Amino acid sequence: MIPTILLGVVLSVLPVSGKAQDVPDIFRNRFIKNLDELSKLYYFTDSTYYPGKFKFQQIENVEGEYKNLDLVLFPKTSDLTSGYFQFLNGLESVDKQNLVRFFSIYESEFEGLLKSAGLPVELKYLAPSISAMNFMASDEKGRSGIWQLTHFQAVLNGARVDNLIDERLNILLSTQFAVRQLKQNFGMFEDKNLAVAAFLFGNTKVKNAIYLAGENASFENVLKYLPDSFSKHIAAFQAMAIFLNVNKFEHFSEPFTPESKPDTVKIYKQLHFQQVADVIGIPLSQLRFLNPHYKFSIVPKNDNPEVLILPDGYWDDFVLWNDSIYNSYDSLLFQVIVQKIAYPPAPNRQYLGEPVKDLEIEGKTKIKYRIKTGDVLGIIAENYHVRVADLKYWNNIYNERKIQAGQKIDIFVDNEKAEFYVNLQNQIEKKTVEDTNDFVEQIKKSVEIEVLQVPDLSIKIEHVVQSGESPYVIANKYDGVTPELILEWNKIDDPRKIQIGQKLILYLNR
């Protein structure tokens, strides 16, 4: 897995020689990019929002400072930890202030959710270490939000992720999903550190590493079979824990809630933030800040009303001017739903309604993708970082429900990223597990070992899915059952396909 955010930033602060100095540090750049994006959000452009003062402290002994924290996770520091801390300590003053100030808003929320789940409170440092607290952060693997959740992690734990809504981008909601996933991992793995590794790299990678190291191997031995980037994750986590403990922000006024005591209104029709901004004067940037999960500033029409968060004191205005807000509709605001990218004219280019021809796009490489059982265009689009609308356009797909397993579709990716996506395609088709070259054959074998986990001396029962039930909700009703096991026992690859009235097989301990 390609590491995210802080991973590798140590290259920018540790001594290097020769041409290594000329190698761009993509991880360092990504972290700084996330901080830069954070500073442009409404919160940081309003001087009256969450005022207070900073307390910064210089330290010399990183290892000693970390020991004083007395944390349960990753108690031993490495040489990398000092490098990461130097990087954080060397950030521009405004970047350090933004990071510390924003973390202080949500720190108590993180702690409360982690304590309620019985998890180590220091897990609160994981989010800033992988995303710089930028809730709009995303990476090449499709991870999003401050906790960098995958699509599967999010949906499995109750999140909504589709074309217009991505609840991974909502800080409080994504924290709830992350805590649920971490709690499942802590129940699955005896070693707490491996539970964190499973959150970052997936359960399969960790199970493979345990298999290769031996069932009773220590964490240090299992670590040898995990991706090298995990050691950097650990160092980044440790450095962030030190940094956020020696650098503090004190809020001036009364106890503060993350959304500053917001008002919430129910939305029954399709609505664009701009309509609200134009009629009752709430800055568009503030609406986006309070409602980041509406990806294109559009609240979609749904069978059940959607919720829109407004700044404190605007509820009355919204109700009073409700008709004016909805009547200020402009179709141009909603083009993002249906618009297609206008590519330069090319020979033999097909037009909507004609059979797909050999479309060529300048600067793009065409990849053939074979649809698998359970595939939906949304998942394919996220894996290849394209839009569903483009997949439909490139392949003249009018009804995505009619795509069939075995059918091939065209996907266009940037030329410079073509090799990455070709490798991704090969991995999907061959069903291999990515790891170091030295152990790839062993890993293939370990992947084939575990097909279905059925507990010994178990009772087989049927559960009929009720309205509003997800794998997570169902799992909470039975001891020893997890959402992942429910999907595995019933050979379900997409939790969204579970339907009301469907019978699920569960295995309960006697």
JOQUIRA-V248789 format. One record per residue. N is the residue number from 1. RES is the residue in three letters. NEAR is the number of other ideal C-beta (glycine too) atoms within 8 Angstrom. Layout:
N;RES;NEAR
N;RES;NEAR
This chain:
1;MET;10
2;ILE;7
3;PRO;11
4;THR;12
5;ILE;16
6;LEU;17
7;LEU;11
8;GLY;12
9;VAL;15
10;VAL;12
11;LEU;12
12;SER;8
13;VAL;10
14;LEU;7
15;PRO;3
16;VAL;7
17;SER;5
18;GLY;5
19;LYS;5
20;ALA;8
21;GLN;7
22;ASP;4
23;VAL;7
24;PRO;4
25;ASP;10
26;ILE;7
27;PHE;14
28;ARG;12
29;ASN;9
30;ARG;11
31;PHE;12
32;ILE;10
33;LYS;8
34;ASN;14
35;LEU;14
36;ASP;9
37;GLU;11
38;LEU;14
39;SER;10
40;LYS;7
41;LEU;11
42;TYR;11
43;TYR;9
44;PHE;9
45;THR;7
46;ASP;8
47;SER;4
48;THR;4
49;TYR;8
50;TYR;9
51;PRO;8
52;GLY;10
53;LYS;6
54;PHE;11
55;LYS;8
56;PHE;7
57;GLN;6
58;GLN;5
59;ILE;8
60;GLU;3
61;ASN;6
62;VAL;12
63;GLU;9
64;GLY;7
65;GLU;12
66;TYR;13
67;LYS;8
68;ASN;6
69;LEU;10
70;ASP;4
71;LEU;10
72;VAL;6
73;LEU;11
74;PHE;8
75;PRO;6
76;LYS;4
77;THR;9
78;SER;8
79;ASP;5
80;LEU;11
81;THR;15
82;SER;11
83;GLY;13
84;TYR;17
85;PHE;12
86;GLN;9
87;PHE;15
88;LEU;11
89;ASN;9
90;GLY;6
91;LEU;11
92;GLU;5
93;SER;6
94;VAL;7
95;ASP;12
96;LYS;13
97;GLN;10
98;ASN;12
99;LEU;14
100;VAL;13
101;ARG;12
102;PHE;11
103;PHE;11
104;SER;11
105;ILE;9
106;TYR;13
107;GLU;9
108;SER;6
109;GLU;10
110;PHE;12
111;GLU;10
112;GLY;8
113;LEU;11
114;LEU;13
115;LYS;9
116;SER;6
117;ALA;10
118;GLY;5
119;LEU;11
120;PRO;9
121;VAL;8
122;GLU;10
123;LEU;12
124;LYS;10
125;TYR;11
126;LEU;11
127;ALA;13
128;PRO;13
129;SER;13
130;ILE;13
131;SER;16
132;ALA;12
133;MET;13
134;ASN;11
135;PHE;12
136;MET;7
137;ALA;14
138;SER;6
139;ASP;11
140;GLU;6
141;LYS;7
142;GLY;11
143;ARG;10
144;SER;11
145;GLY;15
146;ILE;13
147;TRP;13
148;GLN;12
149;LEU;15
150;THR;9
151;HIS;10
152;PHE;6
153;GLN;11
154;ALA;15
155;VAL;12
156;LEU;13
157;ASN;12
158;GLY;10
159;ALA;12
160;ARG;7
161;VAL;11
162;ASP;7
163;ASN;8
164;LEU;9
165;ILE;11
166;ASP;11
167;GLU;13
168;ARG;15
169;LEU;12
170;ASN;12
171;ILE;11
172;LEU;9
173;LEU;11
174;SER;18
175;THR;15
176;GLN;11
177;PHE;17
178;ALA;13
179;VAL;12
180;ARG;12
181;GLN;13
182;LEU;14
183;LYS;11
184;GLN;11
185;ASN;13
186;PHE;10
187;GLY;6
188;MET;9
189;PHE;10
190;GLU;3
191;ASP;8
192;LYS;10
193;ASN;9
194;LEU;13
195;ALA;13
196;VAL;13
197;ALA;13
198;ALA;14
199;PHE;10
200;LEU;9
201;PHE;10
202;GLY;8
203;ASN;9
204;THR;8
205;LYS;15
206;VAL;15
207;LYS;10
208;ASN;14
209;ALA;13
210;ILE;12
211;TYR;9
212;LEU;11
213;ALA;10
214;GLY;7
215;GLU;5
216;ASN;3
217;ALA;8
218;SER;5
219;PHE;8
220;GLU;6
221;ASN;9
222;VAL;15
223;LEU;10
224;LYS;7
225;TYR;10
226;LEU;11
227;PRO;9
228;ASP;5
229;SER;11
230;PHE;12
231;SER;10
232;LYS;14
233;HIS;14
234;ILE;11
235;ALA;15
236;ALA;15
237;PHE;13
238;GLN;13
239;ALA;17
240;MET;14
241;ALA;13
242;ILE;15
243;PHE;11
244;LEU;11
245;ASN;9
246;VAL;10
247;ASN;12
248;LYS;9
249;PHE;12
250;GLU;8
251;HIS;9
252;PHE;6
253;SER;5
254;GLU;3
255;PRO;3
256;PHE;9
257;THR;7
258;PRO;9
259;GLU;7
260;SER;10
261;LYS;5
262;PRO;11
263;ASP;11
264;THR;9
265;VAL;10
266;LYS;8
267;ILE;10
268;TYR;5
269;LYS;6
270;GLN;8
271;LEU;12
272;HIS;11
273;PHE;14
274;GLN;10
275;GLN;14
276;VAL;14
277;ALA;12
278;ASP;6
279;VAL;10
280;ILE;10
281;GLY;5
282;ILE;11
283;PRO;8
284;LEU;10
285;SER;9
286;GLN;11
287;LEU;15
288;ARG;12
289;PHE;10
290;LEU;11
291;ASN;12
292;PRO;11
293;HIS;12
294;TYR;11
295;LYS;9
296;PHE;7
297;SER;9
298;ILE;15
299;VAL;11
300;PRO;8
301;LYS;5
302;ASN;6
303;ASP;2
304;ASN;4
305;PRO;7
306;GLU;9
307;VAL;8
308;LEU;13
309;ILE;9
310;LEU;15
311;PRO;10
312;ASP;8
313;GLY;6
314;TYR;11
315;TRP;10
316;ASP;7
317;ASP;8
318;PHE;14
319;VAL;8
320;LEU;6
321;TRP;10
322;ASN;8
323;ASP;6
324;SER;8
325;ILE;13
326;TYR;10
327;ASN;6
328;SER;9
329;TYR;7
330;ASP;8
331;SER;6
332;LEU;5
333;LEU;10
334;PHE;10
335;GLN;8
336;VAL;7
337;ILE;9
338;VAL;7
339;GLN;7
340;LYS;7
341;ILE;7
342;ALA;3
343;TYR;8
344;PRO;5
345;PRO;4
346;ALA;10
347;PRO;4
348;ASN;8
349;ARG;10
350;GLN;10
351;TYR;5
352;LEU;6
353;GLY;4
354;GLU;8
355;PRO;5
356;VAL;9
357;LYS;8
358;ASP;4
359;LEU;13
360;GLU;9
361;ILE;10
362;GLU;7
363;GLY;5
364;LYS;9
365;THR;8
366;LYS;10
367;ILE;13
368;LYS;8
369;TYR;11
370;ARG;8
371;ILE;12
372;LYS;7
373;THR;5
374;GLY;7
375;ASP;10
376;VAL;8
377;LEU;12
378;GLY;10
379;ILE;10
380;ILE;14
381;ALA;13
382;GLU;9
383;ASN;8
384;TYR;12
385;HIS;8
386;VAL;9
387;ARG;8
388;VAL;10
389;ALA;9
390;ASP;12
391;LEU;15
392;LYS;12
393;TYR;10
394;TRP;11
395;ASN;9
396;ASN;11
397;ILE;11
398;TYR;5
399;ASN;5
400;GLU;9
401;ARG;4
402;LYS;7
403;ILE;10
404;GLN;6
405;ALA;7
406;GLY;5
407;GLN;8
408;LYS;7
409;ILE;13
410;ASP;12
411;ILE;14
412;PHE;12
413;VAL;13
414;ASP;8
415;ASN;8
416;GLU;4
417;LYS;8
418;ALA;11
419;GLU;6
420;PHE;8
421;TYR;12
422;VAL;9
423;ASN;8
424;LEU;10
425;GLN;10
426;ASN;8
427;GLN;10
428;ILE;8
429;GLU;7
430;LYS;6
431;LYS;6
432;THR;9
433;VAL;11
434;GLU;5
435;ASP;10
436;THR;5
437;ASN;4
438;ASP;4
439;PHE;10
440;VAL;11
441;GLU;6
442;GLN;8
443;ILE;13
444;LYS;10
445;LYS;8
446;SER;12
447;VAL;12
448;GLU;6
449;ILE;7
450;GLU;6
451;VAL;4
452;LEU;6
453;GLN;7
454;VAL;7
455;PRO;8
456;ASP;4
457;LEU;5
458;SER;10
459;ILE;7
460;LYS;6
461;ILE;8
462;GLU;7
463;HIS;9
464;VAL;8
465;VAL;12
466;GLN;6
467;SER;4
468;GLY;5
469;GLU;8
470;SER;10
471;PRO;12
472;TYR;11
473;VAL;10
474;ILE;16
475;ALA;12
476;ASN;6
477;LYS;7
478;TYR;9
479;ASP;5
480;GLY;6
481;VAL;12
482;THR;9
483;PRO;14
484;GLU;10
485;LEU;11
486;ILE;15
487;LEU;12
488;GLU;9
489;TRP;13
490;ASN;8
491;LYS;5
492;ILE;9
493;ASP;6
494;ASP;9
495;PRO;11
496;ARG;5
497;LYS;7
498;ILE;11
499;GLN;6
500;ILE;6
501;GLY;6
502;GLN;8
503;LYS;8
504;LEU;13
505;ILE;9
506;LEU;13
507;TYR;12
508;LEU;11
509;ASN;8
510;ARG;5
